[in-house]
Amino acid sequence: MSDPIALRWEALTAEFLGEEGVTLDRAFGRMSLLVDGKLFASAGPRGLLINVSAERVAQLIRLGDVGAFRSGAGRVMREWAVATPESDWSALAAESLEFVADEAAAASGPGSATT
């Protein structure tokens, strides 16, 4: 495997698979890292797809660490971004993992539809 994105993805996968609740499965048509069944990181041809708050996406875009993520229909997804190959994937994936895990915990907490 000589593709730089594939190599970085392989290292990132090895790093995060030991975390509690983290699994590897298919999402968005490619292998992705999930926490408690929710996607938090996935590598694609442009870089690493991450899920963080809309405010954080805007900040990371201003810093040049990520680009906007557009759905297949071209709609900008406010809480999703694509980290550039030059950015710190490990730190961004960790931030995404925390955001997704917190969102899932809040959704299943007191007053949610699932309780």
Secondary structure, 3 states (H helix, E strand, C coil): CCCHHHHHHHHHHHHHCCCCCEEEEEECCEEEEEECCEEEEEEECCEEEEECCHHHHHHHHHHCCEEEEECCCCCEEEEEEEECCCCCHHHHHHHHHHHHHHHHHHHCCCCCCCC
